[in-house]
Amino acid sequence: MKIIITESQYKKLFEIDYRNLDDLIKFGEFSEYFKNDDLKKINKFLLLIRKLGVVNMFQAGDFLLMSIDYFKDFMRLKSYERDFDEDIISEIEEMLPDIKNIMVGAGITYVKNKGNEITPKTVERAIRILTSSIMKYYMSQNLPNVNENTQGDKTLSKNNFFSSEPLSTSQDSYFIFTQVGKDYYQVVPFASFTDEFYDYISSLGKDLETEIMDHLVSRVYIESSGEFNRIHFREGIHPELQGTGLGYLIYQDFIKFLGFASSSDSATEDSKRVWQKLLNDPDFYGVFCEGNNILIVSKNWNGDTSSLFKTFIQKKCGGNVLKINDSLLSDYPEFGSYIQKSIDESYDKAKNFLRNNFGFDFSDRIQQITSTYDVPFVFDECLFGESINRYLNHWGPMYLFELDGVKFLYQDRGEFEWFMDENCYDFVDNEIPEKLGIAEMGFRFSDILDMYFEEDLYL
């Protein structure tokens, strides 16, 4: 085996930026390249990073090759956000040079054992592989509830584990996005998720759990293209995570990262559901045109929001739109003229659609609920009078209607629309508007009320 590395090159290994880890690295054994004492030091170091709480543990691998100076600058910047334990900081600083030496030495051993030439490039790649493997192993052992199936051998039901997350500009991001190609990004988890989410993954069994976490940490990619940043989930989330609400969080954070993004008529049904929810998210401005052409703009975007929407409406909407969300109308009232041109036509189209598909007008099929006495007895097993009063006091009136012979209660809860059928099933993910076909037209169920009720009836 030929070793091609000079003393100066060896020293240069310590200056390489190791923060961008290899994409799609296979999780595998790494312990053979480290001494037992070295592995203990690495584990202690990572536990200190975790205890310090300066980053989520998905990012802790960055510190394995970090210089003291860089770490000090990093902590100086973070100290403006909050205070950190100075004793832990000092202990990390003391360990950094040793940890760096251990990683470089292991990288050289890795290359040597593979029978490859030892060069700065091969050692750098080896260190990235080892770092990724270490972090995947560490995360699988230390994520909350990932390896402890508290429900025994029972597989837990898949739910939207993030449906109760607040829609607020104060909500921290769950993901960061690392550019790996032109308009192509790797989705990297940044914050911990709910315990219920980890419990569900753990309940699927060790093999599937490892597969899912590996996919989540290193194999989710998203891209944007065109003038309006059309989003395409080229390699989306693992099938077992679909329907958990994780996709919405990724879209939400990615749009905030880009500043704005758009959909199109080629979107999948799941994607359309996400875009409709984004359209009603108070973090964003949004406009909807026929063909599922939707433009969403973050309120924190520094660009010319008004000009961007006008260009989009001209190019994608033919000058008319089906819906403009309340945030955009409130902050940019000039867009009211666009929606006013087509609102009567859109309402007529929706009414005709409902009449043709369901054979009736909602005008004589919806009853307003303003007290517990208005709720039919069939809902007695679903809701107590105290709960109904609390809902009415907090969110305003409910509405009763019948669909396919089944009675439903409806309430607009601002961030989402709530439905409950007479069998006590809740619907909060746009299922009923989709069943009616009005979601495709850009309408919420509250728009149905606007079509058929005078405003003073439910103020």
N, C-alpha and C positions, 0 to 999 in steps of 0.2 A: 504494500500500500504506500502510495506516494503522498507525503505531507507538503502542501504548498501554502505556507503561511509564515510570515516574518514576524519579528517581535513588534514592529510598529503596527502591523495589521492586527496582531493579537490585542494590542492596546486599543485599536480602533473599534474593536467589537463592543467595547464599553460605551462608545459614543453613538451607536446605532439607535434609531428610534424604533423601539419594539412595541409601541402602543397599538399599532394596527396589526392584529393577529391574522393568520392565514384564514381564508374562507374555506368552509366545508372541510375542516380537518377531522379525520376519523378519530373517534374516541378509542383509545387503546392503552396498553400497558406503558408505564413510564418509569416505574420504580427501579427497574434494573439499571438505569442510568444515574441513579443517585445513591449515595451512602445513606444508611438508616438515620444517622445523626443529622444529615443534611435535610432529609424529609421532615424530621421533627422540627427543625428550624423553620422550614418553609411553612409548615402547618401553624406553628406559633406566630409567625409573621402575618399570615393571612387572618388569623384570629384577632390579632391586634388591629389590623385594618378594619375588620368587621366591628370590633369594639369601638374604634374611633368614630365610625359612622359618617365618614366624610363622603363616601360614595356607596352605591349599591354594590353588593358582592359580585354582580355580573361584570363590574369594571375593575375588580381588585387585582386581576392579572397585570394591569398596567404598572403596578407598583413593584413587580418582581425585578424589573430592569431599570428602575428609576434612580437617577442620581440624587445625592443629598441636596444639591443646589436646586434642582428642579422641584423636589419635594418641598423644600422650604418656601420657594416661590408659590407653589400650588397652595400650601396651607396658609400663606400670608393672604392670598386672594380669598380663600374660603373663610378666613377669620372675619371678613367683613359681613358675612351672612349670619354667623353665630359663633359662640365660644366652643372650643374643643379642649379635651383633657391634655394638659401640657406634659404630664408624665408619660402618657401613651405616645405622644408625638416624639418625645426624646428617645423612648425605647425603639420606636420605628427607625429613627435616624441612626441609632447605633447599629441596627441590624442591616440596614440597606447595603453597605459595601459587601458584607459577607454573603448576603442573598444574591447579589449580582455576580459575585465570583462563583457561587454554587451553580447558577444557571448557565454561565458561560462554560464552565468545566463540564457540565452535563451535556451541553450542546456539542462540544468536541468529542466526548465519549460516544454520543449518538451517531455522529458522522463516521467515526472510526469503526464502530460495531457494524455499520451498514456497508463497510468496505468502500466508502466513497472518499474522494479527495477532500482534504481539510483546507478549505478556503474561507475567507470572511463570508462569502455568500452562502455556502453550504452550512456553516455554523449558525449564521443568522436564521436560516430557514429551520434548522433543527431546534433552535431555542423557541421559535414561534410554535412549532409543533408541540414541544414539551410544555410550554406555558399554557397552550390551549387544553392539552390533556389534563394537566394539573387542575385547572380551573373547572373543567367539566366534572372531574372526579370530586373536587371539593364541593361544588354546588350540589351534586347528587347526594352528598353525605350531610350537607348542612342546611339546605333549604327547609323552611318550616313545613313539617308534616309530609314531606316528600317520601320519606321512607318508613313512616309509621302509619299504617292503615288502621285508623282508630275505629273503623267500622267493621273490623274483622275481615272476612273474605268476600263481603258483599260489595259489588260494584255500585258506586253511587250514581244517581241519576244526573244526566247532563242538564245544566241549567244556564241561564244567562247570569253568570256570577257577578257581573258588573252593572246590572240594571239599576242598582241603587246608588251607583257612583254619582256624585254631584256634577251637573253640567254648569261649570263656573270657570271664569277666566283665572281664578286662583288655584285651580286644580293643577298640581304638578304633572309633568309628562311621565308616562310609563315607558316610553321608548326614545332612543336616540337613533340617528340614521347616518351610517357611514357610507360615503360614496365609493363604489367599487368599479364604476364605469360611467360612460356618458349617460346622465339622467337615470342611473341605476344604483340602488342603495340596498345595503344590508340593514335589516331591522334588528336592533339590538335592545333587549330588555334592560330597562334602567331602574325600575322600582319594583318592590315586592308586590305581589297580587294578594287577593283575599285568601284566608285560610281555607274557605270552601273550595276554591279553585285547586289548591294543592291537595286537599283531601280527595277530590274527584280524581286527579291524576294518579295519586297513590293507590286508589281503589282498583285501578285497571290492571295492576300486577307489575312486578319489578321490570320485566322485559319491555313492556309497552311504555311504562313510566320513563325508563331510560331513553327509549326511542323518541318520545314526545319532548322531553327536556332537551335532548341533543338537537332536535329540529328547531325548537323554540330559540335556543341560544345561538345557533350558528347557521340555520338554513332557511330563514325567512327573508325574501327579497321583494322589493317593490320598485316601480319605476314611474316616471312622469314624462310626458312628451307633448310637444306642440305649444302653440302660443298661450293656451290656457291651462297648461300643466295637466293634461288628461292622465289620470291615474290608472295604472294597470298592475294588478297583483299577480306578477308572473309566477312566482313560487310562493303560494300563500301559506297559511297556517296549517298545521297537521289536521287531518280529517277529524280526529277525536276532539279537537279544540274548536271546530266549527260549531256555531250555535251557542257558544259560551259568552259572547259579547266581546271577545278579544279582538276580533276583526275591526269592530267599531273604534276601539281605543287606538288601534294602529292608524286607521284612516284619520282620526281626529288629530293625533300627534303629528302625522306626516303633513297634513294641510297646514298646521301651525308652523311646522318646520319650513315648508315651501313658501308660505304666505297666502297662497290661493291654489285651487285645483278644480278640475271639472270632471264630469262624467259624460256618458254618451249613450246612444240607444243600443250599443253592443254589450252593456253591462248585464251581468247575471242577475237572477232574481234576488239572491242574497245581497249582492252589491247594491241593487236598487233600493232594497230595504235600508241599507246603511245610509245611502245618500238622502233618502227621505227623512231619516232621523237627523242627519247633519243639517238639513234645511231648517229644522226647528230648534237647533241647538243655539242657545243664547250667546255662545262664544263666537258665532260666525254671522256674517252677512250672507244672504243666499238668494238666488233667482232660479226659477224653474221654467223650462220651455217644453213644448211637445217633443216626443222622441227621447224623453228622459235626459235632455240636455240640461245639466245643472252646474252652476258656478257657485262655489263656496269660497269666501274670503275671510281670513282671520281678522278679527278686530284689531289685532296687534300688528298687522302688516303695515309697513312704512310707505308703501307705494300709493299711487293715485287710485283709490278705490272707485270713485265715481267714473273716471275715464275707462277703467277696466270693465266695469259692468255695462257701460254704454256700448263699448266695442263688442262685448260678448252678445248683448241683446241684438245689435245690428247684424252680426255675422251668424249667430246661431238661432235667433228667435224671429228673424224677419221684422224686427221692430216691435213685436208684441210678446207678451209673456203670459204664462198661466198663473204664476204665483211669485210674489216677492215677500220674503219673510219680514216679520215685524221689526226686527233690529234695523234692517236696511231702510225701511220706510220711516222709522223714527229718526234715524241719524241723517238720512238723505231723502227728505220729503219730496224732492223733485221727481223721484222714481214713481210716485203715486200716479203720475200721468200715464205711464206705461201700462200699469195694471188696470187703470180705469177704462182704457180703451177696449180691453178684452174680457173684463170680469163678467159682464152680463152674458156675453156669448159663451164663456166658459161654464157659467152656472146653467144656462139653458142646455148646453151639451151634456153636462153631468146629470141633469134631471132626466133628459131623454134617455141617457144610458141606463139609469136606474129603472126607469119605467119599462124600457124594452127588455131588460134582463131579469127584472124581479116583478114586473107587472103591477107596480103600484107607486104612488107618490108618497114620500115620507111626510108630507104635510099633515096627513091624518093618521100617521102611524107612530108618532113620537109624543110621549107624555113627559112633562116636566115634573121632577121630583124635588120638593122643597122641604119635606118633613118625613119622619119615619112612617107616618100613616099613608103616604103615597106609594110606599114600596109594597108590591104584591106579596102575599103569604108564601109563595113558592121560594122566596129568597130567605125565609126565616132561618133555615139551616146554614146559610152562608154568612149572614151578617146579623149582628146584634143591634138593637136600637141605639145603644150608646155609640157603636162604631159608625153607624149611619150619620148620627148628629155630628160626630167629630169630623167626618169627611165633608159634610155640608158646610160646617162652620169654617173649615180650612180652605176648601177649594171651590165652594159655591155649589149651585144646583147640579143634580144628576138628571139623566134622561132615561126613560124606559122605551124600548122599542122591541119589535119582534122580527126575527130573521129565520126563515126556513122552519117556522113553527116553534122556535125557541126564543124565550124572553131574554133580553139583555139589559143590564144597567150600563150607562156610560157616564163618564165624568172627565172633563178636560183638566188635567193636573199640571198644565204649564209645560213642564219638561217632557211629559209623555201623555198619551191618551190611555185611560183605563177603562176596560170593559170587564164585566163579569156576567156569565150566563147563569141560567136557573139551576145548572148542575154544579155551581160554585167554582167554575174554572175561571181564572184570571187571564186576561189578554192585554199585554202592554207593549208588544213588539210589532205593532202595525198590522196584526193578522186580520182584523175585521175590515179596515179600509182596503186591504189587498183583496179580501174575499169579495167585497162589493165592487172592486175594480176602480175605485176612485183614487187610490194611491198612485196608479199609473198616470192619472190626470193631474197629479200634483196637489190633491186635496187631502186634508185631514177630515175626520168625522165632524169636527167643530164647524167646518165649512158647510156641511150638510145642514147644520142648525141655522147657519146664516142664510141659507137658501130658503128655508121653510118657516123661520120664526121671525117675527118683528123684534127689533133690538130691545124694546122696553119689556118684553116678556121674560127675559132672563138676565136683566141687569141686577 
